[in-house]
Each structure stands twice: as C-alpha cells, then as structure tokens.
C-alpha cells in the first residue's frame, strides 16, 4: 500500500508539472524508481486489483514520457 501511495503521489506531481509546463528529469526518475520497487503481496484480491491498476497507470504515463523523449 505504501508503494501504491508513493506512485499516486508521483503521478499527481507529474500531472501538476505537465499542466504548469515545468516537468523535471527528477520527477520522471522518481516515477521510474518507484515503478522499479518490488511490490509485496497483500493476500487481498480486491486490493491487489487496485494496486495493479495504479501500477498500470504509472507504467502508461512513463511510456508516454519516453515516447515524447522526456524520459531517459
């Protein structure tokens, strides 16, 4: 759950940065680093599903940044 919370925080920071037009490499690295962290099993199928959705969203956003050439 902590990892999912961090991912949501990083995604929120990215959203604000993109709206403001001030996305930094550090923000992109934060997303990539958080995505690379190992997730622990919770034993709760419903929670696992929500965590999967958060990870998928983060992976999609990171891929979009890479396509735009903003991530390295």
C-alpha positions in Angstrom: 0.0 0.0 0.0 2.9 2.4 0.7 4.3 1.8 -2.7 0.9 2.5 -4.3 0.6 5.7 -2.3 4.0 6.8 -3.5 3.0 6.0 -7.1 -0.2 8.1 -6.7 1.8 10.9 -5.2 4.4 10.8 -8.1 1.6 10.7 -10.7 -0.1 13.6 -9.1 3.2 15.6 -9.1 3.7 14.7 -12.8 0.2 15.9 -13.6 0.7 19.2 -11.9 4.1 19.6 -13.6 2.7 18.9 -17.0 -0.1 21.4 -16.5 2.4 24.0 -15.3 4.9 23.1 -18.1 7.7 22.5 -15.7 8.3 18.8 -15.7 11.8 18.0 -14.4 14.0 15.0 -15.1 13.9 14.3 -11.3 10.2 13.8 -11.4 10.5 11.3 -14.3 13.3 9.5 -12.4 11.0 9.4 -9.3 8.3 7.6 -11.3 10.8 5.2 -12.8 12.3 4.4 -9.4 9.0 3.9 -7.7 7.9 1.6 -10.6 11.0 -0.5 -10.2 10.4 -1.2 -6.5 9.2 -4.7 -5.7 5.6 -4.9 -4.5 4.7 -7.2 -1.6 1.6 -9.4 -1.9 -1.3 -8.4 0.3 -3.4 -11.5 0.2 -6.5 -9.4 -0.6 -7.6 -9.9 -4.2 -9.6 -6.6 -4.3 -6.6 -4.6 -3.0 -4.3 -6.4 -5.5 -6.6 -5.4 -8.3 -6.4 -1.7 -7.3 -2.7 -1.9 -6.9 -2.4 -3.5 -10.4 -4.5 -0.6 -11.8 -2.2 2.0 -10.2 0.9 0.3 -11.5 -0.6 0.1 -15.0 -1.4 3.8 -15.0 2.1 4.6 -13.8 3.6 2.4 -16.5 1.5 4.0 -19.2 2.5 7.5 -18.1 6.1 6.6 -18.0 5.9 5.1 -21.5 4.2 8.3 -22.8 7.0 10.3 -21.4 9.5 8.0 -23.1 7.8 8.3 -26.4 7.9 12.1 -26.1 11.6 11.8 -25.4 11.2 13.3 -22.0 12.4 10.3 -20.1 15.9 8.9 -20.4 
